[in-house]
Amino acid sequence: MNLHLAPPGTNDATTADAAVLDESHLGNINGALGTIAYGDTAARPGLSLKWKTLLAIVGPGLIVMAGDNDAGAFSTYAQAGQNYGTHLLWTLLLLVPVLYVNQEMVLRLGAVSGVGHARLIFERFGKFWGAFSVIDLFILNALTIVTEFIGISLAIGYLGLPKVPTVVIATVAVIGAVSTGSFRRFERLCLMLVAFSLLLVPLVLMVHPPAGQVARDSLVPSLPHGAPLSTVMLLVIGIVGTTVAPWQLFFQQSYVIDKRITPRWINYERVDLVIGIVIVIVGGLAIMAMSAATFAGHPGFGNFTDAGGTAAGLSHYISRTVGDLFAIALIDAAIIGAAAVGLSTAYATSDMLGLKHSLHRPVSQAKGFYVCYSLLMVLAATLVLTPHVPLGLLTEGVQVLAGVLLPSASVFLLLLCNDKAVLGPWVNSKKLNVLTGVIVGVLVLLSVVLTASVLFPHITGGQIEAVLMGGVGVGLGVATYLVVQARRNRDQVTVHDALAETVRRDAWRMPALSRLERPVMSRQRKVGLLTLRGYLLIAFVLVIVKIVEVALH
């Protein structure tokens, strides 16, 4: 489906001066389901044209969200359902605004700046903070890719297939899918995998969990009775970490750039994102609900082992067909997850090292980019095939660590989206800043509760409430300070403010990085970032302690 409504090459004046780092990131949008000519400025007056445009744009939001429901997500949601029934379904709906706000900000950053997330952090905050972000990303992504191959290993083990050759074939397939030199071919393959992920919907209907109970526990927050609070909080943060992971920020920003989406198409990309969020939430609800219904009243309830055990339970208590389809859906999720997380790392690494990094390029023109991606896959597969590696423990740990480190990633995202030199007229509104601040505060509070429950295993519900109230008080204090500072600066008009009022939003793009002055970080901001970083480091260590403790018992 082609939309050549404007002659190729007719671009706005600002585009020639944009900060795009790889020339392959400029050109026609060659999506899986359509093409839009480079520089297209024609109006879309009818529904038909709007629909064709959306089909051409759709992809980044669907792929990042489908990759979100990866092997680790299958394991985490199944664990929540098998161990605690439907009590934690409400966590998924609460994460909808977190997903949209975070991912909308990165898609906006990608379309307007043309520069990857990691590179922007380095350029705007310096090497110290950039190194922290990239190190976090690389470690978490490498471990996350391992969990994808763990999922493949568990699924093929259930299906009775030979482990070593099947994992090798999967590794070759995941590398080959990315290395074709055709962006459109890769995206078409990914959208096929996304469509296949919808298999979870008929699966949950075949299990038919009690609809009334599912609806109630999705809307009314509750915690399982009698379960250790620290263990429940560990799983809640794991659900947060698997649903809203740092890799998603880096991947979607870079993928939007690689697809050549510019500010002109941001609204269409927002629709793409919303569709993806619906898919990820429906998938999460389905896995948790079917796991809860399958094991309720049986010896396996409360004794989760891994996603392979979930498939076996479905086979035993429901039908062999349901168990087999769940295992196949797990393989599908692991493949798209491995590809998305691997690309997130390869994009960020190439961005930082100044390497060519585009799926439009064949391997011969972007060797470093493809080598980085391929090495991650090979290392992950090797680790999974290594005997005596605690695979189940590693899967849970990765999701929890992602949840603990997410506040740091969200803070830098928020700061970048208020940088007028980067986003010009596309900076966050005051309302969005307030919402994002609340989200970051809630994420930090969750990690505080986890930290308190690890340090004090016998902490009571009342004491947890006191911790939460204290956190809310601190948050209100910080918010008050920021409001006062904003009022002091509200009358200051910068050059960027003046320029932003003279250009069309859909034509504005960030100038070349060499033309931007690095902002001076205030003492208060440095203290705040260092405090957050120090606390998250402590929480990181305590999470490791808690995971090992759970494994030993």
TAURKA-V415349 format. One record per pair of residues at least 4 apart in sequence whose C-alpha atoms are under 7 Angstrom apart, sorted by the first residue. I is the first residue (numbers start at 0). GAP is how many residues later the second one is. D is the distance in whole Angstrom. If there is no record, write none. Layout:
BEGIN
i	gap	d
I	GAP	D
I	GAP	D
END
This chain:
BEGIN
i	gap	d
0	32	6
0	33	4
0	34	6
1	32	5
1	33	5
1	34	6
2	32	6
2	33	5
2	34	7
3	32	6
3	33	5
4	35	6
4	37	6
5	31	7
5	33	7
5	34	5
5	35	6
5	36	6
6	30	7
7	29	5
7	30	5
7	31	6
8	29	6
8	30	6
9	29	5
10	4	6
10	28	4
11	495	6
13	4	6
13	493	7
13	494	6
13	495	6
14	494	7
16	494	6
16	495	6
17	491	6
17	492	6
17	493	5
17	494	5
18	94	7
18	95	6
18	96	7
18	491	6
18	492	5
18	493	4
18	494	6
19	5	7
19	94	5
19	95	6
20	94	7
21	334	6
21	335	7
23	334	7
23	336	7
24	232	6
24	233	5
24	234	7
24	235	5
25	234	6
26	11	5
26	233	7
27	7	7
27	8	6
27	9	5
27	10	4
28	6	5
28	7	5
28	8	6
28	9	7
28	230	6
28	231	6
28	232	7
29	4	6
29	5	5
29	6	7
29	154	6
30	4	6
30	25	5
30	26	6
30	153	5
31	24	7
31	152	5
31	155	5
31	156	5
32	22	5
32	23	5
33	21	6
33	22	4
34	21	6
35	4	7
35	20	7
43	5	6
43	6	6
45	4	6
46	4	6
47	4	6
48	4	6
49	4	6
50	4	6
51	4	6
52	4	6
53	4	6
53	214	6
56	211	7
56	212	6
57	211	7
57	214	5
58	4	6
58	128	7
58	213	7
59	4	6
59	192	6
59	195	6
59	196	6
60	4	6
60	211	5
60	212	4
60	215	5
61	4	6
61	210	6
61	211	6
61	213	7
61	214	4
62	4	6
62	127	7
62	131	7
63	4	6
63	184	6
63	188	6
63	276	7
64	4	7
64	211	5
64	212	6
64	215	6
65	128	6
65	210	7
65	214	6
66	266	7
66	269	5
66	270	4
66	273	6
67	174	7
67	175	6
67	212	7
67	269	7
68	4	5
68	5	7
68	211	6
68	264	6
69	4	6
69	78	7
69	263	5
69	264	5
69	267	5
70	4	6
70	76	7
70	77	5
70	80	5
70	259	6
70	262	6
70	263	5
71	4	6
71	75	6
71	76	7
71	170	7
71	323	6
71	327	7
72	4	6
72	169	5
73	4	6
73	213	7
73	233	7
73	256	7
74	4	6
74	231	6
74	232	5
75	4	6
75	162	7
75	163	6
75	320	7
76	4	6
76	207	6
76	210	6
76	211	5
77	4	6
77	209	6
77	210	5
77	213	5
77	229	7
77	232	7
78	4	6
78	225	6
79	4	6
79	5	7
79	8	7
79	208	6
80	4	4
80	5	6
80	207	4
80	208	6
80	210	5
80	211	4
81	209	5
81	210	5
81	213	6
81	219	5
81	220	6
81	222	6
82	218	6
82	219	4
82	220	6
82	221	6
83	140	6
83	218	7
84	207	4
85	128	6
85	131	6
85	202	7
85	203	6
85	206	6
86	130	6
86	135	6
86	136	6
86	137	6
87	135	7
88	128	6
88	129	5
88	196	7
89	4	6
89	127	6
89	128	4
89	129	6
89	130	6
89	131	6
90	4	6
91	4	7
91	189	6
92	125	7
94	4	6
95	4	6
96	4	6
97	4	6
97	341	7
98	4	6
98	145	6
99	4	6
100	4	6
100	335	7
101	4	7
102	4	6
102	146	6
103	4	6
103	166	7
104	4	6
104	312	7
105	4	6
105	143	6
105	146	7
105	147	5
106	4	6
106	145	6
106	146	5
106	149	6
107	4	6
107	158	7
108	4	6
108	144	7
108	314	7
109	4	5
109	5	6
109	6	7
109	143	5
109	144	6
109	146	6
109	147	5
110	145	6
110	146	6
110	150	6
110	151	4
110	152	5
111	150	6
111	151	6
111	311	6
111	397	5
111	398	6
112	309	6
112	310	7
112	396	6
112	397	5
113	143	6
114	4	7
114	5	7
115	4	6
115	137	6
115	138	5
115	232	7
115	235	6
116	4	6
116	133	5
116	136	6
117	4	6
117	12	7
117	16	7
117	230	6
117	234	7
118	4	6
118	232	6
118	233	6
119	4	6
120	4	6
120	9	5
121	4	5
121	5	5
121	8	4
122	395	7
123	394	5
123	395	7
124	4	6
124	5	7
125	4	6
126	4	6
127	4	7
128	4	6
129	4	6
130	4	6
131	4	6
132	4	6
133	4	6
134	4	6
135	4	6
136	4	6
136	109	7
136	110	7
137	4	6
137	207	6
138	4	6
139	4	6
139	258	7
139	262	7
140	4	6
140	106	7
140	200	6
140	204	7
141	4	6
141	234	7
142	4	7
142	255	6
143	4	7
143	254	6
144	4	7
144	193	5
144	196	7
144	235	6
145	4	6
145	234	5
145	235	7
145	238	7
146	4	6
146	248	5
147	4	6
147	186	5
147	189	7
147	190	6
148	4	6
148	185	7
148	231	7
148	232	6
148	235	7
149	4	6
149	234	6
149	241	7
150	4	6
150	179	7
150	180	7
150	183	6
151	4	6
151	179	5
151	182	6
152	4	6
152	10	6
152	14	7
153	4	6
153	153	7
153	154	5
154	4	6
154	153	6
154	172	5
154	175	7
154	176	6
155	4	6
155	5	5
155	7	7
156	4	6
156	6	7
157	150	6
157	154	7
158	165	7
161	4	6
162	4	6
163	4	6
163	221	7
164	4	6
165	4	6
166	4	6
166	214	7
167	4	6
168	4	6
169	4	6
170	4	6
170	206	6
170	207	7
170	210	7
171	4	6
172	4	6
173	4	7
173	161	6
173	165	6
174	4	6
174	199	6
175	4	7
176	9	6
177	8	6
178	183	7
178	184	6
178	191	7
179	182	7
180	178	6
180	179	5
180	180	5
180	181	4
180	182	7
181	4	6
181	177	6
181	178	5
182	4	6
182	176	5
182	177	5
183	4	6
184	4	6
185	4	6
186	4	6
187	4	6
188	4	6
189	4	6
189	146	7
190	4	6
191	4	6
192	4	6
192	139	6
192	143	7
196	132	6
196	135	7
196	136	7
198	4	6
198	130	7
199	4	6
199	83	6
199	86	6
200	4	6
200	85	7
201	4	6
202	4	6
202	119	7
203	4	6
203	82	6
203	86	6
206	83	6
206	111	7
208	80	6
208	81	6
208	84	5
209	4	6
210	4	6
211	4	6
212	4	6
213	4	6
213	75	7
214	4	6
215	4	6
216	4	7
226	5	7
227	4	6
228	4	6
228	224	7
229	4	6
229	220	6
229	223	5
229	224	6
229	227	7
230	4	6
231	4	6
232	4	6
232	217	6
233	4	6
233	166	7
233	216	6
234	4	6
235	4	6
236	4	6
236	163	6
236	166	5
236	209	7
237	4	6
237	158	7
237	161	5
237	162	4
237	165	6
238	4	6
239	4	6
239	163	5
240	4	5
240	158	5
240	159	6
240	161	5
240	162	4
241	157	5
244	157	6
244	158	7
244	161	7
245	156	7
245	160	6
245	163	6
246	4	6
246	94	6
246	97	6
247	4	6
248	4	6
249	4	6
249	94	6
249	98	7
250	4	6
250	89	7
250	92	7
250	93	4
251	4	6
252	4	6
253	4	6
253	93	7
254	4	6
255	4	6
255	5	6
256	4	6
257	100	6
260	4	6
261	4	7
262	243	5
262	244	7
263	242	5
263	243	7
264	4	6
265	4	6
266	4	7
267	4	6
268	4	6
269	4	6
270	4	6
271	4	6
272	4	6
273	4	6
274	4	6
275	4	6
276	4	6
277	4	6
278	4	6
279	4	6
280	4	6
281	4	6
282	4	6
283	4	6
284	4	6
285	4	6
286	4	6
287	4	6
288	4	6
289	4	6
290	4	6
290	19	7
291	4	6
293	20	6
293	23	6
294	5	6
294	6	5
295	5	6
296	4	7
304	4	6
305	4	7
305	86	6
306	4	6
307	4	6
308	4	6
309	4	6
310	4	6
310	12	5
310	15	6
310	16	6
311	4	6
311	11	6
312	4	6
313	4	5
313	5	6
313	8	6
313	9	5
314	4	5
314	5	4
314	6	7
314	7	6
314	8	4
315	4	7
317	4	7
318	4	7
319	4	6
320	4	6
321	4	6
322	4	6
323	4	6
324	4	6
325	4	6
326	4	6
327	4	6
328	4	6
329	4	6
330	4	6
331	4	6
332	4	6
333	4	6
334	4	6
335	4	6
336	4	6
337	4	6
338	4	6
339	4	6
340	4	6
341	4	6
341	31	5
341	34	7
342	4	6
342	30	6
343	4	6
344	4	6
345	4	6
345	23	6
345	26	6
345	27	5
346	4	6
346	10	6
347	4	6
348	4	6
349	4	6
349	5	5
349	6	7
349	7	6
349	19	6
350	4	6
354	13	7
354	14	7
355	10	5
355	13	7
356	9	6
356	12	5
360	4	6
360	5	6
361	4	7
362	4	5
362	7	6
365	4	6
366	4	6
367	4	6
368	4	7
369	4	6
370	4	6
371	4	6
372	4	7
373	4	6
374	4	6
375	4	6
376	4	6
377	4	6
378	4	6
379	4	6
380	4	6
381	4	6
389	4	6
390	4	6
391	4	7
392	4	6
392	158	7
393	4	6
394	4	7
395	4	6
396	4	6
396	150	6
397	4	6
398	4	6
399	4	6
400	4	6
400	139	7
401	4	6
403	43	6
403	132	7
403	136	7
404	4	7
404	131	7
405	4	6
406	4	6
406	33	6
406	36	6
406	37	6
407	4	7
408	4	6
409	4	6
409	30	7
410	4	6
411	4	6
412	4	6
413	4	7
414	4	6
416	6	7
416	10	5
416	11	6
417	9	5
417	10	6
418	4	6
418	8	7
419	4	4
419	7	6
419	76	6
420	75	7
420	95	7
421	88	5
422	4	5
422	87	6
423	72	7
423	76	6
424	75	5
424	80	6
427	4	6
427	5	6
428	4	6
429	4	6
430	4	6
431	4	6
432	4	6
433	4	6
434	4	6
435	4	6
436	4	6
437	4	6
438	4	6
439	4	6
440	4	6
440	34	7
441	4	6
442	4	7
443	4	6
444	4	6
444	23	7
444	26	6
445	4	6
446	4	6
446	92	7
447	4	6
448	4	6
448	15	7
449	4	6
450	4	6
450	88	6
450	91	7
451	4	6
452	4	5
452	6	6
453	88	7
453	92	6
458	4	6
459	4	6
460	4	6
461	4	6
462	4	6
463	4	6
464	4	6
465	4	6
466	4	6
467	4	6
468	4	6
469	4	6
470	4	6
471	4	6
472	4	6
473	4	6
474	4	6
475	4	6
476	4	6
477	4	6
478	4	6
479	4	6
480	4	6
481	4	6
482	4	6
483	4	6
484	4	6
485	4	6
492	4	6
493	4	7
494	4	6
495	4	6
496	4	7
497	4	7
498	4	7
502	5	7
503	4	6
510	4	7
520	4	6
520	5	7
521	4	6
522	4	6
523	4	6
524	4	6
525	4	6
526	4	6
527	4	6
528	4	6
529	4	6
530	4	6
531	4	6
532	4	6
533	4	6
534	4	6
535	4	6
536	4	6
537	4	6
538	4	6
539	4	7
540	4	6
541	4	6
542	4	6
543	4	6
544	4	6
545	4	6
546	4	6
547	4	6
548	4	6
END
